[in-house]
Amino acid sequence: MISIPQLPQALRYPGAYIVVDGSQAGLGGDIPAVLLVGQKLAAGTAAAGEITRLAGVQDAVTKAGAGSMLAQMAARYRAVDPALDLYMLPYADLVAGVAASAALTVTAAPTANGVLALYVAGRLVNVGVAAGQAVAAVATAIAAAITAAGADIPVTAVAAAGVVTLTARHKGTCGNAIDVRLNLYGETTPAGLGVTLAAMAGGAGDPLPGDLAAILGQRWYRYVALGINDAATLAAWHTESQRRYLPPIQAGFRAFTAHRGDFAAASAFGLTKNYEHISDLSLELNPTSTWEAAAIVCAAAAPRLANSPVESLEGTPLPGMIGVSYHDWTNSNSLLFKGMSLLQVAKDGSCSIKRLISMYQFRPDGSADDAFLDINVAEVMERIRYEQRIGAIQRFTGTAAAKSNEGYRPGLRITTVDDVRAYLLSTYKHRLMQEFGWVQNYDYYKVNLIVEQDPLNPSRFNFADQPVLLSPYYILAGVGQFRKAV
């Protein structure tokens, strides 16, 4: 007897009753949600600490404020990926925080007319100077040019007695990483003009992450760009990433951030972390701000991972990232053992991903562990679990449970150990392996798959499987054994 729950056996009134059931028809196809996390300015209309959907870059400007970290992140993200749904989580600057600052000192007057090419976070500020112009007047012109360049310059400027004081628009440690330099593309400083630059420093006090579980709620944010990247913030997002990755939520995320510093700084930072769902891109001392870099790498990686979580991300372009120099081979290879990801810089200064790894490095006992080395690993396991879960919900929800089929009539809604096993094997072979290309070695999977009806809870089936993942390709190693005669 076929079981049709919507049509009771107590039905006697004449008629033809046909239930339309779409429970087995769904093929998935959701659009991943991306979350930008950063600081807003007071002019932004969005409530701090509350996630809001972004309708576009101008919407981010309205909600986070012109020139804000989040407005710049949204612009960088959408310049790379126009497709995935975009949300932002804005934080107000910490009231007790301190904005980073730096002094730009004019030390000598120009002896010829010209244009000073000043770059702030890779953005050009052209300053016209005239022969014989006093140093104080040059400083005033520099400050005026920075102000005239608009809110997208991440610092404000005030001149006094030949010194221009640059102050980050946001309070916090983010401002310490703002790059300020002259002649990024080989421009020439006007003759006679002397200018010295000090690095941005002194920024302190980052926004507190808050209760991330309550803030994120039930929505599945698949990819996160962390514009705020201090150690406490990363630790909080790591804790939340683990919580959401595990049951009962089972809706984890991959988070992307960036670190600016030389090899020693990057090594020291990476070695103190152990985060399997966070990827931290080492920028070395290149000009792009850390928050914009986080948005760019997230925008580059997210669509690729969503499309195929096992493919190598090497060579994926990072539009908008400015590259001048980078770690040499030895230091780069070393950083890949310290939880830091790498980009590569072409001769024209364009950048692309070299290798994106997670920050996971150690087992709880402190021994080295590469189980979650590439960011792809956690991603593909999440996707495999999702396919298994959704298929099981479609196939088994609303059925009865039995250990084995003892001759039940066809049409009865009964699930057995063999049914679950057959479902898992079919999913592995036909969907995960043949259709998606995420896994391999079906025979090994089949031999090692264990399915049982729980001995203490007959309404529950347990299984243990060992999927064999494909790995992203990165290395070809060989040996050339030459001969002079054969």
N, C-alpha and C positions, 0 to 999 in steps of 0.2 A: 504494500500500500504506500503510495506516495504521500509524504507529509507536506501539507500546505497550511502553515500556522495561521494565515490570514483568513482562511475559510474553515470555520468550525464544523465538526461532525454534526452539530445540532442544527444544521441548515436544512430546512424542508421547503422553503418557499421556492416555487418553480423559477427557473431562469438559467442562463449560462453565465457563470462567474469565472473570470480569468484574471489572475493577479499578474501585474507587471512588476518584475523584481529586477532591479538594477544592481543588486549587491555583488554580482560577479563580473560586472561589465567595466568597472573602473580601471583605467590604465595609468593612473597617477598624473604626472605632468604638472606639478606645482611650479610656481616661480619662486626661486630662493629669495629670502629677505636678507638684506645687508644692513648692518647697523654701524653708523659712524659715532664714535664716542669722543667728545672733546669739550672745549670751553667756549662759552658764549660771552658776548659783551652785554653791558647793561641795556643797550639799545635794542637787543633782540627780544622779540615778543614771546618766544617760547618759555614755558615754565621750566625752571631748572629742576633736574632730576626726574623729568618725565619724558618718555619716548614719544616722538612725533613723526609722522610720515612726511617725506619731502616730495613735493610736486615738481621740483626742479631746483636749479642753482639759485635763482632769484628768491625762491621760497626759503632756501637756507639763509640767504642774506637777511631776509625779513625776520626770520625766527631766531637767528643767532647773532645778527648784527654785522654790518659791513666791516670787512677786515678781520673778523673773528676767526679763530682756529677752525671752527666748524664750517663757516662759509667757504674758507679756502679748501678744506677737505672735500666738501661737496663738489666744488668746481673741478678739483683734480680727479675725483672719482668719476664724475659724469663725462669727463673728457676721454676717459678710457673705456668705460662700460656704460652704454646707454640703456641696457636691457633689464637688469635685475631690479627688484623693488628696493627702494632706499629709504632708510629711517635714520633719525639721529637721536642721540641721548645727550642733551646739553647740560653742562655744569657751569655754575657761576664761579668766578674767581673766588678763592678763599679770602674772606674779609681780612684776615690777619696776614695774608700772603705779601710777598715782596716781588716787585717786577725787576727782572734783570736789566742791567744797563751797561753802557760802555762809553768811553770817551774817544771822540775823533778830534785830534788836535792838528790845527794848521800851524806848521812850524816855519814856513817860508813863503813869501809872497811870489806869485807868478811873474815871470819876466816876459811872457808872451801871451797873447790871447789864446784861448783853447777851451776844451770841454773835459771836465773830470768825470770819468766813468766810475761811479760808485754802485756797488751791488749789495743789496740787502736780501738775504735768503734767495739769491739768484735773480732778484728783480733789479732791473737797471734804473738808476737815478742819474740823469745827466745834469751836470752843474756847469753852467757857463762862467768862465772867469776872464778877467782882463789884465793886461800887463800893468804891473805896478799896483794892483789892487791890494789893499791892506789885509793882513791876515784876519783881522776881526771881520772885515767885510766879506772875505771868502767864507768864513765860518757861517756868517749870517746867510749867505747865498746857499750854502749846503743845506742848512736847516730848512730854508724856504723851499728848496727843490724837493726835499723829502716830504714836506707837508703837501706840496702841490701834486706829488705823484699819487696821492690818494690813500684811501684806507687800506688798500691791499698790501701796502708796505707794512710789515709786522712790527714796526717801531715808530715812535714819535721822536721829534728832534727839537732841541732848544739850544741856541747858540749864546755864548757869553765869553768875551775876551779871547777870541780865537779858538775856543773849545766848543765842540758840538756834543751835547749829551744825548745819547740815544737811549730810549727807554722802551722796553717791550710793551706792546698793547695789553698783554695778559700778565697777570701776576703768576708766579710759580716757576718751577724749574724748567718749563718749556722754553722760556726765553734765553736760558743759558746756551742753548744749542743754535741760536740764530746766527747764521754766517754773515759777516760783514767783510767785504774786501774791495779792492780796486782792480780795475782792468782784467776782469774775468776772461775776456776773449782777446787779450793781447793789446788792448787799447794803450795809448801813450798818455802819460800824465803831462799836462801842460808844462812847458819849460820853466824851471825855477820853483815851481810849486812844491812845497813839502807838506806831506800829510802822514800822520802816524795813526794807526788804528789799534785799539785795545779790544780784546775778545769780550763778548757779552758775558756777564757774570753777575752773581749776587741774587739771582732769582731763587725764591724759596716759598714753600707753602703751597702744596697742590690740593685741589678739591678732593674731599673724601668720597670714595666710591658709593657709600651708602649701602642699603640693603638690596643687593643686585637681584636676589631671588624675587623680591616684591616688585622691583622696577621692571624686570624683563617679563614677568608674568608668564602666561601660557604660550605666547607666540614663539615660533621656532625661528630664531635669527641664525641663519646658517653660517654667515661670515661677518666678522667684526673688525673694524679698523680702529685701533686704539691710538688716538692722538695724544692722550695723556699717558705717559709711559714711565712714570717714576716707579720705584721698586714696590711701594705699598699698593699702588694701583694694579700692577701686574699680578701681585700675589692675590689680590681680591678676585680678579678675573680668572686666575688659575683655579681658585677654589670653586667658583661658580661653574667654570667649564667642566670640572670633574663631576659636580653635582648633577648638572644637566645631561651629561653623557651617560650616566648610569640610570638603571631603573629606579623609580618608576617613570621619570621624565623621558629619558631616551630621545632627547632632542638637543644634542650638543652643538658646539660651534667651533670653527677655526678662527682664531684671532691673529691679526697682523699688526705689527708695530715696527718702529725703526729706532736705531741707536746711532748717535753721532759721536765719534771719538776715534782716536788712533788705535793701533793694534792692542796696546797695553790696556787701554780703557775698555775696549770691546771684550777682551779676554776676561778681565776682572769682572765685568758685568755679567757675561754669559755663564761663567763658572758658578755663580751664586744662585742660578735658576735651575728648575727641573720641571718644566711645564710642557706636557705632551700635546696641548691644544693651542699653544701660542708660538708663533714664528716671529723672530726679531731680526730684521734686516740690518746688517752693519753698513752704515753709510760712509765709513771712514770720515774724512773731513770735507766732503762734498757740499755744495751750497744749499741744496734743497732742504727745507725745514723738515724736522722729524715727523710732524703731523701730516704734512702733505705727502711725504714719502710713504707713511702708513696707508693713506688713502689710495695712493697710486698702486702699491704692491697688492693691496686687497682687491682693487678693481681689475688688476691684471690676472691675479690667481683665481678669484672666485668663479668667473665663468668657465675657466678651464677645468677646475675641480668639479664643478657642477656637471659639466659635459662628460668628463671621464676622470674619475678620481685616481686612476692608476698611472696616467701618462706623465712623463717627465715635463716639468715646467721650464727646463733650461731653454734659454733663447726667447722666452716670452717678453715682448717689448714692454718697457716702462715709460710710456710717453709722459713728458713733463719733468722727468727726473734729469737733473743736470749732473754730469760726471766730468770731473777734472783729473782725479787720480784715484788709485785704489790699492788695497793691500796686495803685496806681491804673492807669488805662488805659495811660498813657504808659510807665510802668515795666514793666507786664505785657507789653506788646507788645515792649519792648526785651529782656526776659528770653527771649522766644521766639526771639531771634537769638543767644542766649548759652547754648543747651543746657539751659535750665531749663523744666520743665513747670509748668502752672498749675492751681490749683483756684479755684472761685468760692464765695463765702459769701453765703447768702441772709439776709434780714432777721431770720429766726428763729435764725440762727447755724448752721443746717445747711449742709453742704458737699457739693460735687459736682465732678466733673472739668470743667475748662474746656478744656484741651488737653494731651494727653500726647505729648511729643516725645522723641526720643532725644537724647543728648548729642553726637551727631556733627555737626560744623560745618565741617570743613576737609579739603581734599585734602592729600596728603603735601607739596605745595609751599607750603602755607599759604593758598591761595586758598579763598574761601568755597564751600561745596558743600552743597546741600540734598537730595542723593539719598536719604538715610536720615532726612529730617526727622521725619516722624511715626513713632511706634513701630510703626505698622501695616505699614510697608514691609518691614522685615526679616521680620516675622511672615508676611506673605502670600507672600513669595518662598520662605520655608522651607516653607510649606504646599504651594505649587505644586510645588516640587522633590520633596516627599514623595509627592505623588500621582503624579508622573511615575515616580519610582523604584519604588514599590510595584507600579504597573501593569506596568512593564517587567519586573520580577522575575516576576510572575505569568505574563506572556505569553511571554517569550522564554527563560527559564532552561531549560537542557537541550536547546536546539535547535542545529542547525548554522548556519553563517554563509555567505551567498553574496551577491555584489554585486547580482545581479538574478535574477529568475525566468526560467529558460530552459526552461520546460516541465515542471517537476517535477510528478510525480503528486500529486493532492490527498491529504492525510493525512500527507505527509512533514513532519517537524519541521524546517523550514528557515526561517531569518530572512533577509530581504533589506533593502536600503536602502529600498525602497518600503514594506515592512512597517513599518519603524521610523517612516518619515515618516507613514504612514497612522495609526499608533498615536498619535503626538504630536498630529496635527491633530484626531483624534477626541477625545482627552483634553481638548484646549484648548476645542473647540467645545461638546461635549456635557456634560463634567463641570465644567471650570473656569469656563466662561462661562454656559451655560444652566442648569446645576444649582446651582452654588455662587454665581455672580454675582461672581466675583473679578476677572475680566478682561474685555476688550472688543476690538473691531476685529479680528475673525477674519480678514478679508481681508488686513489688513496682516501679521498673524502668518503666514498661509499663504505670502504672497509672500516673506517674509524668512526663512523656515525653511530651514536648510541641513542636510542629512544626507549622510554619506559613510561608506563602509567605509574604515577606516584603511589607508593604502597600505603601511605597514610592519608592521602587525599585523592580518591578515585576520579574527581572532577578535573584533575590536573595531569598534564603530560610533561615530562622532563626530557630534554635532549642535550647532548653534548656533541658538538661538531668541530672539525678542524679544517676550516677553509684554507686553501693554499693560494695566497695572494700573488698577483703579478706585481712586479716592482718597477718604479720609474727607471728608465735607462739613463745612465750617466757615464759609464766608463767602458772602454774597450782596452784590454791589456793583452799584449802578445809578445812574442820573442822572434826575432829574425835570425835564424841560424844559417849564415851564409856559407857557401862552398866556393872554392876556387877551381875545383875539378870534380867531376863525377864519372 
